[in-house]
Amino acid sequence: MGWFLRKCARVRVLTVVGALLAVQLGSLIAPAYACGCGAMIPGAQQRVTVGREESMVRWDGRQEQIVMSLTVDGDAQKAAWIMPVPHRATVKLGDPELFTQLAAATAPVHRDRYHFWPQDGDWPLVTGDGTSAGAPPPGAAAPGVGVVGRQQLGPFDVARLTATDPAALNGWLDSNGFVMPPRLTDALQPYVDRRWEYVAVRLTPATASTALSGTLDPLHLTFAAGQPVYPMRLSRLARTPQSLGLYVLADHRMETRTAIGGDRPRTTFAGRVTTTRGPLAGLAKGTPYLTAIGQEFPDPASISGDHVLRPAPEDTPFQQVIYEDHLRTVAGVPAWLLTVVGTLALAVTAATVFAVRRSRARNQQTPTFVRPTS
């Protein structure tokens, strides 16, 4: 009976959307959720989801900076976030205004567009409910682990680690309150092989009795980089489709080297930063070109590595344009209706004139017979 109950518990855990943890030695472990640039791990018997993630990469040819903002939800009163980095990283709190400025700088342009003939939503092409017929209704170090720094940043307890063995990293995290699942241990092996380091962050809410919820303060990481890279490999552990939204500041327009197993990346904005105030202006000094990249990963298990960024062939600017379609009118009356009515009126008038003239011509051509007198 005990074996049967443990098996049922395992099935329930595996059905949790986005869960990254499996059953370990028959005990229930809380699910960890992948986010685009790392892995989120809640406390035991708790859950946490990353509902939205915004990231910015800045690269000046020698140094890379990544600023991340996560919006989380769940019942976890503590969680850990683990991110691999290629070199020793420094960590500080980021400015939340950065993402507000980035959203404004890359927002689509709205333009009016007029059409002559009626389309879906225009009279008389409107359904009975008034909608158009075609409108559609993010401690002590264990062997093989080096603790290179630990700091408290607002609500974050940040540990910077090196590790030559993922099992040793697992042991250190466990002894310091971070529970890492076996699947995540395996996923970290490529980073261990390449001698990357890790940033492990313990997240706690402002009040101990409340759960982690809402948008967390951004974290700002800085490390040396010969080429810009955005870690994505851990997202392959996700069980639901993933979406990437990435801002890149550099000398030139940037693009991803490959699709790394997802849909084709798309550029949603490319252009020079013009703002002169706020955190975006400071980060744009020396890296004035901003590129916004979006990508979908319908099958996260297909993610084959990390995103390596490179300069695009040309610094062609691009901005999305959203057209507002309007039916062309004259004094509030659809132009097509005036045209149709006018054309019909002209046709009727022309036909009437033609009939009158023809009738007159016939009358003029009718011979007059004079009765002879006797």
MIKOLSE-73667 format. One record per residue (C-alpha): chain; x, y, z. Coordinates in nm, 2 decimals. Example, Ala and Ser with C-alpha at 12.3 -4.5 7.8 and 13.67 -1.06 7.14 Angstrom:
BEGIN
+--------+--------+--------+--------+
| cadena |     c1 |     c2 |     c3 |
+--------+--------+--------+--------+
|      A |   1.23 |  -0.45 |   0.78 |
|      A |   1.37 |  -0.11 |   0.71 |
+--------+--------+--------+--------+
This chain:
BEGIN
+--------+--------+--------+--------+
| cadena |     c1 |     c2 |     c3 |
+--------+--------+--------+--------+
|      A |   0.00 |   0.00 |   0.00 |
|      A |   0.29 |   0.24 |   0.08 |
|      A |   0.44 |   0.17 |  -0.26 |
|      A |   0.11 |   0.25 |  -0.43 |
|      A |   0.07 |   0.58 |  -0.25 |
|      A |   0.42 |   0.69 |  -0.34 |
|      A |   0.35 |   0.61 |  -0.70 |
|      A |   0.03 |   0.81 |  -0.70 |
|      A |   0.22 |   1.11 |  -0.55 |
|      A |   0.48 |   1.08 |  -0.83 |
|      A |   0.21 |   1.10 |  -1.10 |
|      A |   0.05 |   1.41 |  -0.94 |
|      A |   0.38 |   1.59 |  -0.93 |
|      A |   0.47 |   1.52 |  -1.29 |
|      A |   0.14 |   1.66 |  -1.41 |
|      A |   0.21 |   2.01 |  -1.26 |
|      A |   0.25 |   2.25 |  -1.55 |
|      A |   0.61 |   2.36 |  -1.59 |
|      A |   0.74 |   2.14 |  -1.31 |
|      A |   1.11 |   2.06 |  -1.34 |
|      A |   1.16 |   1.83 |  -1.04 |
|      A |   1.09 |   1.46 |  -1.02 |
|      A |   1.04 |   1.23 |  -0.73 |
|      A |   1.36 |   1.17 |  -0.53 |
|      A |   1.38 |   0.86 |  -0.32 |
|      A |   1.00 |   0.84 |  -0.29 |
|      A |   0.96 |   1.18 |  -0.12 |
|      A |   0.77 |   1.47 |  -0.28 |
|      A |   0.99 |   1.75 |  -0.38 |
|      A |   0.85 |   2.09 |  -0.50 |
|      A |   0.87 |   2.17 |  -0.87 |
|      A |   1.14 |   2.40 |  -1.01 |
|      A |   1.05 |   2.61 |  -1.31 |
|      A |   1.28 |   2.71 |  -1.59 |
|      A |   1.29 |   3.07 |  -1.69 |
|      A |   1.48 |   3.20 |  -2.00 |
|      A |   1.80 |   3.27 |  -1.82 |
|      A |   1.82 |   3.02 |  -1.54 |
|      A |   1.62 |   2.79 |  -1.31 |
|      A |   1.37 |   2.88 |  -1.03 |
|      A |   1.35 |   2.63 |  -0.74 |
|      A |   1.09 |   2.67 |  -0.46 |
|      A |   1.10 |   2.54 |  -0.11 |
|      A |   0.99 |   2.18 |  -0.04 |
|      A |   0.61 |   2.12 |  -0.07 |
|      A |   0.57 |   2.46 |  -0.24 |
|      A |   0.53 |   2.59 |  -0.59 |
|      A |   0.64 |   2.90 |  -0.78 |
|      A |   0.58 |   3.00 |  -1.14 |
|      A |   0.76 |   3.26 |  -1.35 |
|      A |   0.47 |   3.44 |  -1.52 |
|      A |   0.68 |   3.70 |  -1.70 |
|      A |   1.05 |   3.76 |  -1.76 |
|      A |   1.22 |   4.06 |  -1.90 |
|      A |   1.59 |   4.06 |  -1.98 |
|      A |   1.84 |   4.30 |  -2.13 |
|      A |   2.19 |   4.22 |  -2.25 |
|      A |   2.45 |   4.49 |  -2.29 |
|      A |   2.78 |   4.41 |  -2.46 |
|      A |   3.06 |   4.65 |  -2.53 |
|      A |   3.31 |   4.40 |  -2.69 |
|      A |   3.48 |   4.31 |  -2.36 |
|      A |   3.21 |   4.30 |  -2.09 |
|      A |   2.86 |   4.17 |  -2.08 |
|      A |   2.58 |   4.29 |  -1.85 |
|      A |   2.25 |   4.11 |  -1.80 |
|      A |   1.96 |   4.28 |  -1.62 |
|      A |   1.66 |   4.05 |  -1.54 |
|      A |   1.32 |   4.12 |  -1.39 |
|      A |   1.10 |   3.83 |  -1.29 |
|      A |   0.73 |   3.83 |  -1.21 |
|      A |   0.65 |   3.53 |  -1.00 |
|      A |   0.34 |   3.37 |  -0.84 |
|      A |   0.27 |   3.07 |  -0.62 |
|      A |   0.26 |   2.97 |  -0.25 |
|      A |   0.63 |   2.95 |  -0.19 |
|      A |   0.77 |   3.15 |   0.09 |
|      A |   1.12 |   3.11 |  -0.03 |
|      A |   1.28 |   3.01 |  -0.36 |
|      A |   1.62 |   2.99 |  -0.53 |
|      A |   1.72 |   3.11 |  -0.87 |
|      A |   2.03 |   2.96 |  -1.03 |
|      A |   2.20 |   3.11 |  -1.33 |
|      A |   2.52 |   2.99 |  -1.51 |
|      A |   2.77 |   3.26 |  -1.62 |
|      A |   3.08 |   3.21 |  -1.83 |
|      A |   3.31 |   3.42 |  -1.61 |
|      A |   3.32 |   3.56 |  -1.25 |
|      A |   3.02 |   3.79 |  -1.21 |
|      A |   2.94 |   4.08 |  -0.99 |
|      A |   2.58 |   4.13 |  -0.88 |
|      A |   2.38 |   4.43 |  -0.78 |
|      A |   2.02 |   4.54 |  -0.79 |
|      A |   1.89 |   4.69 |  -1.11 |
|      A |   1.67 |   4.99 |  -1.18 |
|      A |   1.30 |   4.89 |  -1.25 |
|      A |   1.26 |   5.20 |  -1.46 |
|      A |   1.49 |   5.04 |  -1.72 |
|      A |   1.23 |   4.81 |  -1.86 |
|      A |   0.97 |   5.08 |  -1.86 |
|      A |   1.20 |   5.28 |  -2.08 |
|      A |   1.29 |   4.99 |  -2.30 |
|      A |   0.92 |   4.91 |  -2.36 |
|      A |   0.86 |   5.28 |  -2.46 |
|      A |   1.16 |   5.29 |  -2.69 |
|      A |   1.06 |   4.98 |  -2.88 |
|      A |   0.69 |   5.03 |  -2.88 |
|      A |   0.52 |   4.99 |  -3.23 |
|      A |   0.41 |   5.29 |  -3.42 |
|      A |   0.04 |   5.33 |  -3.47 |
|      A |  -0.07 |   5.47 |  -3.81 |
|      A |  -0.41 |   5.53 |  -3.97 |
|      A |  -0.49 |   5.34 |  -4.29 |
|      A |  -0.80 |   5.40 |  -4.50 |
|      A |  -0.98 |   5.16 |  -4.73 |
|      A |  -1.25 |   5.23 |  -4.99 |
|      A |  -1.45 |   4.91 |  -5.00 |
|      A |  -1.61 |   4.78 |  -4.67 |
|      A |  -1.42 |   4.52 |  -4.48 |
|      A |  -1.51 |   4.29 |  -4.19 |
|      A |  -1.65 |   4.51 |  -3.92 |
|      A |  -1.78 |   4.78 |  -4.16 |
|      A |  -2.14 |   4.81 |  -4.26 |
|      A |  -2.29 |   4.60 |  -4.41 |
|      A |  -2.02 |   4.33 |  -4.33 |
|      A |  -2.12 |   4.31 |  -3.96 |
|      A |  -2.25 |   4.00 |  -3.78 |
|      A |  -2.56 |   4.01 |  -3.57 |
|      A |  -2.38 |   4.07 |  -3.24 |
|      A |  -2.20 |   4.37 |  -3.38 |
|      A |  -1.86 |   4.20 |  -3.41 |
|      A |  -1.69 |   4.15 |  -3.74 |
|      A |  -1.72 |   3.81 |  -3.90 |
|      A |  -1.34 |   3.76 |  -3.92 |
|      A |  -1.22 |   3.94 |  -3.61 |
|      A |  -1.04 |   3.73 |  -3.35 |
|      A |  -1.29 |   3.76 |  -3.07 |
|      A |   0.72 |   3.51 |  -2.04 |
|      A |   2.77 |   2.78 |   0.44 |
|      A |   3.07 |   2.58 |   0.41 |
|      A |   3.19 |   2.48 |   0.07 |
|      A |   3.16 |   2.12 |  -0.04 |
|      A |   3.45 |   1.95 |  -0.23 |
|      A |   3.47 |   2.08 |  -0.58 |
|      A |   3.28 |   2.41 |  -0.50 |
|      A |   3.43 |   2.75 |  -0.44 |
|      A |   3.24 |   3.03 |  -0.28 |
|      A |   3.37 |   3.34 |  -0.44 |
|      A |   3.13 |   3.58 |  -0.27 |
|      A |   2.80 |   3.61 |  -0.08 |
|      A |   2.60 |   3.93 |  -0.03 |
|      A |   2.26 |   4.05 |   0.07 |
|      A |   2.08 |   4.27 |  -0.20 |
|      A |   1.74 |   4.38 |  -0.07 |
|      A |   1.53 |   4.07 |  -0.06 |
|      A |   1.80 |   3.86 |  -0.23 |
|      A |   2.06 |   3.64 |  -0.06 |
|      A |   2.32 |   3.61 |  -0.34 |
|      A |   2.59 |   3.34 |  -0.35 |
|      A |   2.85 |   3.33 |  -0.63 |
|      A |   2.99 |   2.99 |  -0.69 |
|      A |   3.24 |   2.79 |  -0.89 |
|      A |   3.20 |   2.41 |  -0.93 |
|      A |   3.39 |   2.14 |  -1.11 |
|      A |   3.13 |   1.87 |  -1.02 |
|      A |   2.75 |   1.92 |  -1.04 |
|      A |   2.71 |   1.67 |  -0.76 |
|      A |   2.93 |   1.89 |  -0.54 |
|      A |   2.73 |   2.20 |  -0.64 |
|      A |   2.41 |   2.01 |  -0.55 |
|      A |   2.55 |   1.93 |  -0.20 |
|      A |   2.65 |   2.29 |  -0.14 |
|      A |   2.31 |   2.42 |  -0.24 |
|      A |   2.13 |   2.16 |  -0.03 |
|      A |   2.34 |   2.25 |   0.28 |
|      A |   2.26 |   2.62 |   0.23 |
|      A |   1.89 |   2.58 |   0.18 |
|      A |   1.88 |   2.54 |  -0.20 |
|      A |   1.73 |   2.21 |  -0.31 |
|      A |   1.84 |   2.11 |  -0.66 |
|      A |   1.66 |   1.83 |  -0.85 |
|      A |   1.86 |   1.55 |  -1.03 |
|      A |   1.74 |   1.67 |  -1.37 |
|      A |   1.88 |   2.01 |  -1.31 |
|      A |   2.21 |   1.86 |  -1.20 |
|      A |   2.23 |   1.68 |  -1.53 |
|      A |   2.14 |   2.00 |  -1.72 |
|      A |   2.42 |   2.19 |  -1.55 |
|      A |   2.69 |   1.94 |  -1.66 |
|      A |   2.77 |   2.12 |  -1.99 |
|      A |   2.84 |   2.44 |  -1.79 |
|      A |   3.06 |   2.24 |  -1.55 |
|      A |   3.25 |   2.09 |  -1.84 |
|      A |   3.31 |   2.45 |  -1.97 |
|      A |   3.41 |   2.56 |  -1.63 |
|      A |   3.14 |   2.82 |  -1.60 |
|      A |   3.04 |   2.97 |  -1.27 |
|      A |   2.70 |   3.02 |  -1.11 |
|      A |   2.50 |   3.28 |  -0.94 |
|      A |   2.26 |   3.13 |  -0.68 |
|      A |   2.00 |   3.36 |  -0.54 |
|      A |   1.78 |   3.29 |  -0.24 |
|      A |   1.45 |   3.49 |  -0.28 |
|      A |   1.24 |   3.57 |   0.02 |
|      A |   0.93 |   3.79 |   0.05 |
|      A |   0.93 |   4.11 |   0.25 |
|      A |   0.72 |   3.95 |   0.52 |
|      A |   0.80 |   3.60 |   0.63 |
|      A |   0.44 |   3.49 |   0.65 |
|      A |   0.36 |   3.59 |   0.29 |
|      A |   0.43 |   3.41 |  -0.04 |
|      A |   0.65 |   3.52 |  -0.32 |
|      A |   0.43 |   3.71 |  -0.56 |
|      A |   0.45 |   4.00 |  -0.81 |
|      A |   0.74 |   4.16 |  -0.99 |
|      A |   1.07 |   4.12 |  -0.81 |
|      A |   1.34 |   4.38 |  -0.81 |
|      A |   1.57 |   4.34 |  -1.11 |
|      A |   1.91 |   4.18 |  -1.07 |
|      A |   2.21 |   4.33 |  -1.26 |
|      A |   2.49 |   4.09 |  -1.34 |
|      A |   2.83 |   4.19 |  -1.50 |
|      A |   3.10 |   3.96 |  -1.63 |
|      A |   3.38 |   3.94 |  -1.89 |
|      A |   3.27 |   3.81 |  -2.23 |
|      A |   3.45 |   3.79 |  -2.56 |
|      A |   3.12 |   3.75 |  -2.73 |
|      A |   2.77 |   3.81 |  -2.59 |
|      A |   2.58 |   3.50 |  -2.48 |
|      A |   2.24 |   3.46 |  -2.32 |
|      A |   2.21 |   3.13 |  -2.12 |
|      A |   1.91 |   2.93 |  -2.24 |
|      A |   2.00 |   2.57 |  -2.19 |
|      A |   1.82 |   2.52 |  -1.86 |
|      A |   1.49 |   2.62 |  -2.03 |
|      A |   1.49 |   2.28 |  -2.20 |
|      A |   1.37 |   2.14 |  -1.86 |
|      A |   1.04 |   2.33 |  -1.89 |
|      A |   0.73 |   2.12 |  -1.97 |
|      A |   0.53 |   2.41 |  -2.13 |
|      A |   0.61 |   2.62 |  -2.44 |
|      A |   0.86 |   2.90 |  -2.36 |
|      A |   0.87 |   3.25 |  -2.50 |
|      A |   1.18 |   3.47 |  -2.52 |
|      A |   1.18 |   3.85 |  -2.52 |
|      A |   1.53 |   4.00 |  -2.52 |
|      A |   1.67 |   4.35 |  -2.54 |
|      A |   2.03 |   4.39 |  -2.66 |
|      A |   2.24 |   4.70 |  -2.64 |
|      A |   2.56 |   4.70 |  -2.85 |
|      A |   2.76 |   4.90 |  -3.10 |
|      A |   2.55 |   4.76 |  -3.38 |
|      A |   2.23 |   4.58 |  -3.46 |
|      A |   2.25 |   4.23 |  -3.32 |
|      A |   2.11 |   3.89 |  -3.41 |
|      A |   2.12 |   3.54 |  -3.27 |
|      A |   2.36 |   3.30 |  -3.44 |
|      A |   2.11 |   3.01 |  -3.46 |
|      A |   1.76 |   2.93 |  -3.35 |
|      A |   1.89 |   2.67 |  -3.09 |
|      A |   1.58 |   2.45 |  -3.14 |
|      A |   1.31 |   2.71 |  -3.13 |
|      A |   1.11 |   2.90 |  -3.39 |
|      A |   1.30 |   3.15 |  -3.61 |
|      A |   1.40 |   3.45 |  -3.40 |
|      A |   1.23 |   3.77 |  -3.51 |
|      A |   1.35 |   4.13 |  -3.47 |
|      A |   1.07 |   4.34 |  -3.32 |
|      A |   1.28 |   4.66 |  -3.30 |
|      A |   1.62 |   4.79 |  -3.42 |
|      A |   1.75 |   5.14 |  -3.39 |
|      A |   1.97 |   5.39 |  -3.20 |
|      A |   1.87 |   5.49 |  -2.85 |
|      A |   1.77 |   5.86 |  -2.84 |
|      A |   1.67 |   5.90 |  -2.47 |
|      A |   1.91 |   6.11 |  -2.27 |
|      A |   1.77 |   6.04 |  -1.92 |
|      A |   1.73 |   5.75 |  -1.69 |
|      A |   1.90 |   5.41 |  -1.67 |
|      A |   1.86 |   5.33 |  -2.04 |
|      A |   2.06 |   5.65 |  -2.13 |
|      A |   2.34 |   5.54 |  -1.90 |
|      A |   2.36 |   5.19 |  -2.04 |
|      A |   2.34 |   5.32 |  -2.40 |
|      A |   2.66 |   5.51 |  -2.36 |
|      A |   2.91 |   5.33 |  -2.57 |
|      A |   2.65 |   5.08 |  -2.69 |
|      A |   2.39 |   5.31 |  -2.86 |
|      A |   2.22 |   5.05 |  -3.08 |
|      A |   1.92 |   4.87 |  -2.94 |
|      A |   1.78 |   4.55 |  -3.08 |
|      A |   1.47 |   4.37 |  -2.95 |
|      A |   1.44 |   4.00 |  -3.03 |
|      A |   1.14 |   3.77 |  -2.98 |
|      A |   1.13 |   3.39 |  -3.01 |
|      A |   0.90 |   3.10 |  -2.93 |
|      A |   1.00 |   2.75 |  -2.81 |
|      A |   0.70 |   2.52 |  -2.87 |
|      A |   0.90 |   2.22 |  -2.76 |
|      A |   1.15 |   2.33 |  -2.49 |
|      A |   1.32 |   1.98 |  -2.49 |
|      A |   1.45 |   2.07 |  -2.83 |
|      A |   1.66 |   2.37 |  -2.69 |
|      A |   2.01 |   2.27 |  -2.79 |
|      A |   2.23 |   2.54 |  -2.62 |
|      A |   2.27 |   2.90 |  -2.53 |
|      A |   2.20 |   3.20 |  -2.75 |
|      A |   2.52 |   3.34 |  -2.89 |
|      A |   2.47 |   3.69 |  -3.03 |
|      A |   2.65 |   3.85 |  -3.32 |
|      A |   2.64 |   4.17 |  -3.52 |
|      A |   2.38 |   4.18 |  -3.80 |
|      A |   2.51 |   4.24 |  -4.16 |
|      A |   2.37 |   4.59 |  -4.16 |
|      A |   2.24 |   4.84 |  -3.90 |
|      A |   1.91 |   4.86 |  -4.07 |
|      A |   1.66 |   5.03 |  -3.84 |
|      A |   1.32 |   4.86 |  -3.79 |
|      A |   1.01 |   4.94 |  -3.60 |
|      A |   0.68 |   4.76 |  -3.60 |
|      A |   0.39 |   4.94 |  -3.74 |
|      A |   0.03 |   4.87 |  -3.63 |
|      A |  -0.22 |   5.01 |  -3.87 |
|      A |  -0.56 |   5.13 |  -3.76 |
|      A |  -0.80 |   5.06 |  -4.05 |
|      A |  -1.07 |   5.31 |  -4.12 |
|      A |  -1.35 |   5.31 |  -4.38 |
|      A |  -1.31 |   5.62 |  -4.60 |
|      A |  -1.61 |   5.85 |  -4.55 |
|      A |  -1.74 |   6.18 |  -4.69 |
|      A |  -1.94 |   6.38 |  -4.43 |
|      A |  -1.99 |   6.06 |  -4.23 |
|      A |  -2.12 |   5.87 |  -4.53 |
|      A |  -1.91 |   5.58 |  -4.67 |
|      A |  -1.74 |   5.69 |  -4.98 |
|      A |  -1.82 |   5.36 |  -5.15 |
|      A |  -2.19 |   5.41 |  -5.09 |
|      A |  -2.18 |   5.76 |  -5.23 |
|      A |  -1.99 |   5.63 |  -5.53 |
|      A |  -2.24 |   5.35 |  -5.59 |
|      A |  -2.54 |   5.57 |  -5.55 |
|      A |  -2.39 |   5.84 |  -5.76 |
|      A |  -2.30 |   5.60 |  -6.04 |
|      A |  -2.65 |   5.46 |  -6.04 |
|      A |  -2.80 |   5.81 |  -6.05 |
|      A |  -2.57 |   5.90 |  -6.34 |
|      A |  -2.67 |   5.58 |  -6.52 |
|      A |  -3.04 |   5.65 |  -6.47 |
|      A |  -3.00 |   6.01 |  -6.58 |
|      A |  -2.80 |   5.91 |  -6.88 |
|      A |  -3.06 |   5.65 |  -6.97 |
|      A |  -3.34 |   5.90 |  -6.93 |
|      A |  -3.17 |   6.16 |  -7.14 |
|      A |  -3.09 |   5.90 |  -7.41 |
|      A |  -3.46 |   5.79 |  -7.42 |
|      A |  -3.58 |   6.14 |  -7.44 |
|      A |  -3.35 |   6.23 |  -7.73 |
|      A |  -3.43 |   5.91 |  -7.91 |
|      A |  -3.80 |   5.98 |  -7.88 |
|      A |  -3.75 |   6.33 |  -8.02 |
|      A |  -3.55 |   6.20 |  -8.30 |
|      A |  -3.81 |   5.96 |  -8.40 |
|      A |  -4.08 |   6.23 |  -8.39 |
|      A |  -3.87 |   6.45 |  -8.62 |
|      A |  -3.82 |   6.17 |  -8.87 |
|      A |  -4.19 |   6.07 |  -8.89 |
|      A |  -4.32 |   6.17 |  -9.24 |
|      A |  -4.63 |   6.40 |  -9.26 |
|      A |  -4.90 |   6.29 |  -9.50 |
|      A |  -5.11 |   6.56 |  -9.67 |
|      A |  -5.45 |   6.45 |  -9.79 |
|      A |  -5.49 |   6.55 | -10.15 |
|      A |  -5.78 |   6.79 | -10.22 |
|      A |  -6.04 |   6.69 | -10.48 |
+--------+--------+--------+--------+
